[in-house]
Amino acid sequence: MTHDEVLTAAVVDSWKLVIKRFDKLLGNFTDEQLQQQVAPGKNRVLYLLGHLTAIHDRMLPMLGLGERMHPELDDAYITNGDRVLGDPLSATDLRRIWTEVNDKLTAAFEQLDPRDWLEKHAAVSDEEFAENPKRNRLSVVVSRTNHVSYHLGQVVLAKRS
Amino acid sequence: MTHDEVLTAAVVDSWKLVIKRFDKLLGNFTDEQLQQQVAPGKNRVLYLLGHLTAIHDRMLPMLGLGERMHPELDDAYITNGDRVLGDPLSATDLRRIWTEVNDKLTAAFEQLDPRDWLEKHAAVSDEEFAENPKRNRLSVVVSRTNHVSYHLGQVVLAKRS
């Protein structure tokens, strides 16, 4: 591995590890238990699963890796808070889509070389990027990995001990 | 900035951002409110603050950046769960130490160049590192940043809305 490759691998490995932890944690919940709130009056586990799936689905066009697969999740899980709208999908379907979206992202990440990682992401203009080269693809994945960790810390609270 | 520097900056910027978010969140709690649990029967906010401080203090020798400053936190906040032992410090002192440890780490991170980031961390043997060059300093910081995010997601649940 080149130095650059070792540097980007730190980020991709972290993404894979955190997704794996979330998957493992999800495996502890029945579909019915996904209806539990992470704390009294807070988001349901199912809402957080929908939220993460929708945010990750948005990463496909944002990182130039493909079209969105599931824009139908945004209303229920990004635009609105928990229980404002009904759940658009069954828990079983949502689990499937979560895996599908992450698998697609991870496979694409593994094909990118260090130079690709430094390219700007789609939410940044050419001018902004010229001023700040740190608004690149790698920074997006670092940020989204921390976002999963944030909600992982919440979902774990709902797990039966 | 060189390509390598932009890659490592993605990680250091993320560390700084997550620490800043945690600091801002802490600012919402009085010392008394730090005694709240993040959810019924779960860790107190104060315990999580002590835990993160102790883990970050351990990063100093682990990353070859200096001696530990506060090993006295380990018993109460790493080795044991919440409320097994008493709190060794007042909330005011713990807040001060949290800032002190993070400031020292962040200042050191800003001095490291990409080659330094790729050096092995102290918890890995030369043999292990030769087999897996990904066990470097940068990977430790990526991992610890996600660890802060994980607990940040929990502490936010205790915030008065």
Interface residues (C-beta under 8 A of the other chain):
Chain A: M1 H3 D4 V6 L7 T8 A9 A10 V11 D13 S14 V18 V38 A39 P40 K42 P114 R115 W117 L118 P133 K134 N136 L138 S139 V142 S143 T145 N146 H147 S149 Y150 H151 L152 G153 Q154 L157
Chain B: M1 H3 D4 V6 L7 T8 A9 A10 V11 D13 S14 V18 V38 A39 P40 K42 P114 R115 W117 L118 P133 K134 N136 L138 S139 V142 S143 T145 N146 H147 S149 Y150 H151 L152 G153 Q154 L157
